[in-house]
Amino acid sequence: MKNQTRWMLLVGLVLFGWLIHALQPILLPFLVGALFAYLGNPLVHRLMRFGWSRVTAVSVSFVSLSAIGTLLFIGVIPKLWSQIIYLQGRIPEGLRWINREMIPWLEQRLDISIGRLNSEMISDWAAQFWQVTGANTSAMLTTLAQSGMTLVFTLGLIALIPIVTFYLMLDWDNLIYKARGLLPRQYEQKVVRLVSECDEVLAAFLRGQLLVMISLGIIYGVGLQIMGLKLALMIGIVAGLASIIPYLGFVVGISLAIFTAVFQYGFVLEPLLWIGLIFMIGQAAEAWVLQPWLIGDRIGLPPVGVIFAIMAGGQLFGFVGMLLALPMAAVIMVLLRHAHREYVKSSLYAGMDKHDPS
């Protein structure tokens, strides 16, 4: 019976994998909707503690989160696009400034000789990059527009995301209850314990780390905007995204901010002091408030592990692999901790320990 059960499970997993592969073109709205429902479910539970019904709590959560996302999109995208256009127009001038001002200043202070940048070659490369990017985008949009059915299908999938999100949020607890009811009785407690640990780690990463990144991006972006830095929003976004790796967001953000400030204001001390203060506030908020409250020690990935997971995910599966690398690594860490506990309790470990000559 055990062998038969194992074969059934193996066949079921193979069929499930084949089904996922076959349905891949239509899975996007359901995966994105499931992610949004998972992220929003704790807010629904908090509202239900006030005596609200599930439908009311889901409706209020869905409308509130949708409104916040829409307002952020409307407020951020135009300003970010204007900063991208500003950066594109200032690249040649910035390269000339590096050769004319920055490199001589460094040579004088450090008493070394530094070669000059080939500004014409870099400017040509940047121009070609923007032209190729624009041409590829235009070609993609033209192809999409010419294929009417493809366009309708793509827009339909995108329009499904909020609908799927709402109904998954509404039925989330019921789906979890039914899934638990399908587990074999003898393995239920162990599987539930493992899934609970994975859920805790995933929640810490997906909800906690995402909020940490957004908070740091806001702190850096708003602070740099107040001091009048031209590329404040772009630097804040880059620093917030880079903070997924410990300390990388701080290093990348402050380096970009200092370079931009020196280019904008010259070698003046006051803007540099303001930048240092802004990033010190961000680091203090991350260390004393954001990390302890939103994440804690639940992920269990050291900085080297984070870097390796992102690089490995990118190497194996490209950009999507980089996005999924840390959540998968967090779940693998839970499974490895469980495997380690089982190994320590096993007869194999006890036998090795008993006959260990040391």
N, C-alpha and C positions, 0 to 999 in steps of 0.2 A: 504493500500500500504506500509505503514511504517513497519507493522508487517511482511509482505511478504518479504520486503527487508532485515529485520533483520534475518529472517529464512534462506534466501539465503546466507547471509554473514556467518551465523553460519555453514551451511552445507558446504560452500566453505572452511572455515577454517578447519573443520574436515577432508574433503577430502585432503586438502593440507598437514595436519599433517600425515595422513595415507600414502600419496604418499612419503613424506620425509622418513618415517619409512621403507617403502617397498624398496626404492631406496638407502638406507643407504650404502650398500657395494660399490656402484659406485660413491658416492657423493664426496669422498675425493679430487680428482684432481680439481673438480669444485669449492669446497669451498676454497681450498688453492689458486687456480688460481684467484678467486674473491678477496681474501685478498691481493694478490700481485698486482692485477690490481688496487685495491682501494688505496694501498700505493703508487703506481707509477703514478697515474693519475695527481697529481699536477705537477710532473716533465714534463709530456707531455704538460700540459697547459703552463708552463713557456717557453718551446721550441717553442710552436706555436705562442707566442707573438713576436718572431723574424721573423714571416712570413712563418715558415715551415708548410708544410701540415701535416694533422693528421697522415698519414702513415709514413712519414719521422720522425716525432717526436716520434711516438711509437717505430719505429725500432731502433732509436738511444738510447732511454731510455732503451728498453729491452736488447739490446746488452751491453750497459754500465753497467747496474745493474747485468746482468748475469756474465760479466767478473769480476766485483768487488767481487761478491759472490764466484765465482770459485777460485779466487786468495786468498781470505781470508780462504776458506776451505782448499786449498792446503798448505797454510802457517801455519795455526793454528793447524789443526788436528794432524799432526805428532809430533809437539812440545808438544802439550797437552798430547798425548799418552805417550811420553817419560817421562813426569813429573808424570803421573799416575803410570808408572812402577817404577820410582824412589821412589815415596811415598810408594808403596807397599813393596819395599825392605827395606825401612828405618823405618817401623812401629815398629818392635821389638827393634831396637836400640833406637828409640825415646822413647819408654816406659821405657827402662832401664835408659835412660838419665833423664827422669822425676823423677824416684825414687832416682837416685844417685845424681843429681845436683839440679834440680828445687825445689823439695819438701823440702830438707834441707835448701836451700837458703830462701824460704818463711817462714819456721819455725824459722829461725834465725832472719829475719827481722821483722816478725809479732809477735814473741814470742808466738806461738801456736803450737799444735801438730796435724799433718796431717797424716792420714793413707796412707800406700803405696799402689800403684796400683798392682793388680795381673796381672803382665805382661804376664805370661804364658797363662792364661785364655783368655786375650784379643788377644794375638797373635794367639791362636788356633781359636778363633771366627773369626778373620780377615781372616785367611787362609781358614776356612770353607766357609766364605762369597765369597771369590774369586773363590773357587772351584765350589760352587753351581752356581754362576753367569756364570762362564765359561761353566759349564755343561749344564745349561739351554739355553745359547746362542747357543752352539753347537747342542743341540737337536732341537732347533727351526730351525736353518739353515739346519740341516739334513732333518727334516720333510718337509721343504719348497722345498729343492732340490729334494727329492724323489717324491713330487707331482708336476709333470711337468706342468700341466695346472694351478695350483695355482701359481707357480713361474712366468709363462708367464703372467698371469692375473695381478699379483702384479707389475711386471716390466712395464707392459703396462699402468697401472694406474699412476705410477710414471713418465713415459715418457710423459703422457698426460698433466702433470702440466704446463710445459713451453708453450705448444701449446695453452692450454686453457687460460693461462695468456696473451699471445700475442693477441689473438682474443678478449678477454674481454677488454683489454686496448684499442684496436682499436675501439670497438663498445660501450665503456662505456657511453659516453655522449648521444649517440643515444638511448641506453637502458633506461637511466634516463628520457629522453624526452618522450619516448613512455609510460613509467610507469606513468609519471605525466599526460599524456593524458587520461589514464584509470580512473583517480580519478573522483568521482562525482563532478560536477561543484560547488555545494553549499558548499562542504567541502574542495575544493582544496586549498584555501589559508591557512586555518588552518592546514591541513595536511602537506603542504609544509613548513610552519613555524616550525612545530614540527620536521619534518625530518631534516630541516636545523640546528636546535639546536642540535639534536642528532648527525648529521654529524660533527658539530664543536667540540663537546665533544669527539666523537670517533677519529677524526683526531688528536686532542690534545693528546689523550692517545696512539693510535696505532702508529702514526708517531712520535709525540713528546716524549712520554715516552720511546719508543724503542730507539730513538736516544740518549736520556739522558743516558739510561742504557749502550748502546754501547760506548758512549763517556767516561763515568766514568770507564768502564772496560778497555778501552785503556789507559786512564790516569794512573790508578793504575797499570795495567799490565806492561806498558812500563817503568814507573818510578821504579817499583820494579826490573824489568829486568836490568835496567841501574845500579842500586846499587848492582847487583849480587845475588839477592835472588833466591834460587833454584826453588821454586814453584811459581815464579812470575806470569806466565800466568794463572795458575789455580786459584790463589788468586784473580787476576784481574777479571776473568770470574765470580767467585762466588760473589765477591763484586758488580759487575755490575748487575748481576741478582737479588741480594738481595736488590738493591737500588729501586726496584719497590715499596717497603715499605719505606717511608721517614725515613732516619737516620739508617735504618737497614744495608744497604750496608756498610756504614762507620764503624759501630760497628763491624760487622762480618769481614770485610776486614782488619781493623787495628788489630783486635785481632789475626786473623790467621797470619798476617804478623809479628807481634811482637813475637808470639810463634815460628814461623819458623826461625826468625832472631836469637833469643836467642839459639835455638837448633843448628843453623849453626855456629854462631860466638861466642857463649857464652854470658856472662853478660857484654857486651861491650856497652858503651853509644852511640857511633857514629852511628851504624846502626839504633838504635832506633830513633835517631834524624832525620835521613834521612827518615824513615818510617813516622814519624809524619809530616814532611814537605810535603811528597808526598800526604798524605791523606788530609792535610790542603789545598793544591792546588786543589785537587779534589772537596772538599767541597766548596771552594771559586768559582770555575768554575761552579758548579751546582747552587749555590745560586744567583750568579750575572750574569751569561751568559746563561747556559743551560735551567734552569727552566723559566726565564722570556721570552726568545726568542722562545723556542720550545713548551712550555706548557702554561705558564701564569696561570691565575686563572680559566681556562675554565672547568676543570674537576669537581671541587667543592666537592671533597671527602676529608674529614679530615683524618689524619693518622689512627685514630681508625676505621673509616669506611673502609679504605683500608684493614686493618688487618681482620676485620670481614667479608668483602666480600670474601677474599681469603680463609679463614677458612670455611665459609659457602659453597662456591663453591666446595672445596675439600671434605667436608662432604657429600654433596648431589650427586656430579657427579664425584668424584675422581680427577685424575690429569687433565683431560680435563676440568672439572669444575673450577679448580684453574686457568687455562689459560684463560677461558672465563669470570671469575668472575668480573674482573675490567671493561672490556668493557660493560658488561651487567649492572653492578652497575652504570656506568656513564650514560647509557641510562635511567635507572630507575630514577636517580636523575633528569634528564631533565623532564621526565614524571611527577615526583612528584612536581617539581617546577611549571609545567603547571597546574596540578591539584590544587595546592595551590592558584595560581592566579585565577582560575575559582571559587574556593571555596570562596575566599575573595569577589569576585564580585557577589556571589549568594545571593538569598533572605534568605537562611538558615543562612548564616553568619551575614547578616544585621539584621535579626530578633533576633539572639542571642545577638548581640551587643546592639540593641535598648533596650532590656529588662534586660540587665545585671545590677544587683543592684549596682555594684561598679561604 
